[in-house]
Amino acid sequence: MLLLHGFGNEAHLWDDFAPLVAPSYRVIAVDQRGHGDSDHDPERRYDTEDMADDVEALTEALGIDRLVVIGFSMGGRVATTFAGRHPDRMAGLVLVDIGPEVDPRGSTRIQSEVSEDRTPRFESIEQYAQLLSLNYPAGQREALLRMARYGLREGEDGRFELKIDPVLRGVGVDEPPADVLAALEAKRTKSMWEALGRLPCPTLVVRGAASDILSPEIAEKMVDEVLKNGHLEVVAQAAHSVATDNPEGFAKAVCDFVLAD
């Protein structure tokens, strides 16, 4: 079982969940490129396709032929891309609050959060956790503290900075014109729908009940019209970051799926 985190997260996002499935699976959680303790890409290659290349390289290096992939948000897009390339290798897929089309409300919110301060520095881990509590209003305190602890590194001056590559937050990047961005997103959306349509494996779509990223309409379309063996679970008391907002509800939804007889 391969666990892929979302934008700005790292492998410890799964600390509550991984022990629950470890008795039944060989569980691997990774820091995707530019995140956590993985290297920043000097060539600034952070497209979904590039990250799917990393999954291919990882599974080849570890000798993994068949697997279940669980991907949250950005990681879900990477998981979809990988699965679409290798449908025969997929024993199962779980997409956590992400689909081929993103609700514009969530896109606007995330862009606002990132643009407020592209290279923030913090006096303490607790200070960053307090900021996270504003961006994740439903997040559990322990989960947010863990996110802060593993998402920061201490600088020489004793202050803390984000581990994520600043390029991913737009530092030093000239943003393409709006029409170019729209064309790229349209191409990506088409590719994601096509990838889902190629999957024969059982696929679970997990949506936070208060999500502003995965709309009910897109989640239902994924399960009812596109996936051959799709299932939908809506987790109460959770927004986009389902595993952080409602760890117990997330764990039940996913465990019932991946541990089913």
C-alpha positions in Angstrom: 0.0 0.0 0.0 1.5 3.3 -1.1 0.3 6.5 0.6 0.7 9.8 -1.2 0.1 13.1 0.7 -1.3 16.4 -0.6 0.3 19.7 -1.4 2.3 21.1 1.4 2.1 17.9 3.5 4.5 15.1 3.9 4.5 11.4 4.8 3.6 11.9 8.5 0.1 12.9 7.4 -0.6 9.2 7.6 0.7 8.5 11.1 -2.7 7.8 12.5 -3.9 5.7 9.6 -0.8 3.6 8.7 -0.7 1.5 11.9 -4.3 0.4 11.3 -3.5 -1.3 7.9 0.1 -2.3 8.6 -1.0 -5.8 9.9 -2.5 -6.5 6.4 -0.2 -4.6 4.0 3.3 -3.6 3.5 2.7 0.2 4.0 4.9 2.8 2.4 4.4 6.5 2.9 6.6 8.9 0.9 7.6 12.5 0.9 6.9 13.5 -2.7 9.5 15.5 -4.5 9.9 19.0 -3.1 8.1 18.1 0.1 9.2 17.0 3.5 12.7 15.6 3.6 12.8 14.7 -0.1 15.0 16.8 -2.4 13.9 19.9 -4.2 14.0 19.5 -8.0 16.7 21.8 -9.3 14.9 21.8 -12.7 11.6 22.7 -11.0 9.7 19.7 -12.4 6.6 19.5 -10.3 3.9 18.5 -12.7 1.6 15.6 -11.8 3.3 13.5 -14.6 6.7 14.1 -13.0 5.5 12.9 -9.6 3.9 9.9 -11.3 7.3 9.1 -12.8 8.6 9.1 -9.2 6.0 6.5 -8.2 7.1 4.3 -11.1 10.7 4.6 -10.1 9.9 3.9 -6.5 7.8 0.8 -7.2 10.4 -0.5 -9.6 13.3 0.0 -7.0 11.3 -1.8 -4.3 10.2 -4.6 -6.6 6.4 -3.8 -6.2 4.3 -5.2 -9.0 0.8 -4.9 -7.7 -0.4 -2.5 -5.1 -3.2 -0.3 -3.5 -2.6 3.4 -3.8 -4.2 6.0 -1.5 -3.8 9.6 -2.5 -5.0 12.8 -0.9 -5.5 15.9 -2.9 -2.3 16.5 -5.0 -1.4 12.9 -4.1 -4.7 11.7 -5.5 -4.0 13.3 -8.8 -0.6 11.6 -8.9 -2.3 8.3 -7.9 -4.8 8.7 -10.7 -2.1 9.4 -13.3 -0.1 6.4 -12.2 -3.2 4.2 -12.1 -4.2 5.3 -15.6 -0.7 4.3 -16.9 -0.8 0.9 -15.1 -4.4 -0.2 -14.6 -3.3 -3.9 -14.5 -1.0 -3.3 -11.5 -3.7 -1.7 -9.4 -5.3 -3.9 -6.7 -7.2 -0.9 -5.4 -7.3 2.9 -5.4 -8.5 5.4 -2.8 -8.9 9.0 -3.8 -9.2 11.3 -0.9 -11.2 14.5 -1.6 -9.9 15.0 -5.1 -11.3 14.4 -8.6 -10.5 15.4 -12.2 -12.3 18.8 -11.7 -11.6 21.0 -8.7 -14.3 23.2 -7.2 -13.3 26.9 -8.0 -14.1 27.8 -4.3 -11.2 25.6 -3.1 -8.8 26.8 -5.8 -9.4 30.4 -4.8 -9.0 29.6 -1.1 -5.7 27.8 -1.6 -4.3 30.5 -3.9 -5.1 33.1 -1.2 -3.5 31.1 1.6 -0.3 30.6 -0.4 -0.1 34.2 -1.7 -0.4 35.8 1.7 3.3 35.0 2.5 5.3 32.9 0.0 8.3 32.4 2.3 7.0 32.6 5.8 9.2 32.1 8.9 8.1 31.2 12.4 9.5 31.8 15.9 8.3 28.3 17.0 6.5 25.2 15.8 3.5 26.3 17.9 3.2 29.5 15.9 3.0 27.6 12.6 0.4 25.3 14.2 -1.7 28.3 15.1 -1.6 29.4 11.4 -2.6 26.0 10.3 -5.5 26.1 12.6 -6.8 29.0 10.6 -6.3 27.2 7.3 -7.7 24.0 8.7 -10.5 25.2 11.0 -11.8 21.6 11.5 -8.3 20.1 12.0 -7.6 18.2 15.2 -5.0 19.8 17.4 -2.7 16.8 17.5 -2.8 16.4 13.8 -2.0 20.1 13.2 0.9 20.0 15.7 2.3 17.0 13.8 1.9 18.8 10.5 3.8 21.8 11.9 6.5 19.7 13.5 7.4 17.7 10.3 6.7 20.5 7.9 9.3 22.9 9.2 13.1 22.9 9.5 15.1 25.1 11.9 17.4 27.7 10.3 20.7 28.9 11.5 19.1 31.9 13.3 16.8 29.6 15.3 13.7 30.5 13.4 11.7 27.9 11.4 11.0 27.8 7.7 8.8 25.5 5.5 10.5 22.4 4.1 8.4 22.6 0.9 10.3 23.9 -2.1 9.5 27.7 -2.4 9.0 27.2 -6.1 5.9 25.2 -5.3 4.6 28.3 -3.5 5.4 30.5 -6.5 8.7 32.0 -5.4 10.8 32.9 -8.4 8.2 31.6 -10.9 6.6 33.7 -13.7 3.0 32.6 -13.8 1.7 31.9 -17.3 -1.2 34.0 -18.7 -4.6 33.0 -17.5 -5.6 31.5 -20.9 -2.5 29.3 -20.8 -3.2 28.1 -17.3 -6.8 27.4 -18.3 -5.7 25.3 -21.3 -3.3 23.3 -19.1 -6.0 22.6 -16.5 -8.4 21.5 -19.3 -5.8 19.1 -20.6 -5.1 17.8 -17.2 -8.8 17.4 -16.4 -9.4 15.4 -19.6 -6.5 13.2 -18.9 -7.8 12.5 -15.3 -11.3 11.5 -16.5 -9.7 9.2 -19.1 -7.5 7.6 -16.6 -10.4 6.9 -14.2 -12.3 5.3 -17.1 -9.5 2.8 -17.7 -9.5 1.4 -14.2 -11.0 -2.1 -13.5 -9.9 -2.1 -9.8 -12.1 -1.3 -6.9 -11.9 2.5 -6.3 -13.0 4.4 -3.3 -13.7 8.1 -3.5 -13.6 9.8 0.0 -15.2 13.2 0.2 -15.2 15.5 3.2 -18.8 16.6 3.8 -17.8 20.2 3.9 -15.2 20.0 1.2 -14.7 23.0 -1.1 -12.4 21.0 -3.4 -14.4 18.0 -4.4 -18.0 18.9 -5.2 -20.8 16.4 -4.6 -21.6 16.5 -8.3 -18.1 15.5 -9.4 -17.8 12.8 -6.7 -21.0 11.3 -7.9 -20.1 11.5 -11.5 -16.8 9.7 -10.8 -18.6 6.8 -9.1 -21.8 6.6 -11.0 -20.7 7.3 -14.6 -16.9 6.8 -15.0 -15.4 4.3 -12.6 -16.2 0.6 -13.4 -16.0 -0.4 -9.8 -16.5 2.9 -7.9 -17.6 3.5 -4.3 -18.3 6.8 -2.5 -17.9 7.6 1.2 -18.8 11.0 2.6 -17.1 11.7 5.9 -19.0 13.9 8.3 -17.3 16.7 10.3 -14.6 17.1 7.7 -13.7 19.6 5.0 -11.0 19.0 2.4 -8.3 17.6 4.7 -10.4 14.6 5.7 -7.7 12.7 7.6 -6.8 15.7 9.7 -10.3 16.9 10.3 -11.9 13.6 11.3 -9.2 10.9 11.7 -11.7 8.4 13.1 -14.2 8.9 10.3 -11.5 8.8 7.7 -10.0 5.6 9.1 -13.4 3.8 9.2 -14.3 4.7 5.7 -11.0 3.6 4.2 -10.4 0.5 6.5 -13.9 -0.8 5.6 -12.8 -0.6 2.0 -9.2 -1.9 2.0 -9.6 -4.5 4.8 -12.9 -5.9 3.4 -12.9 -9.7 3.0 
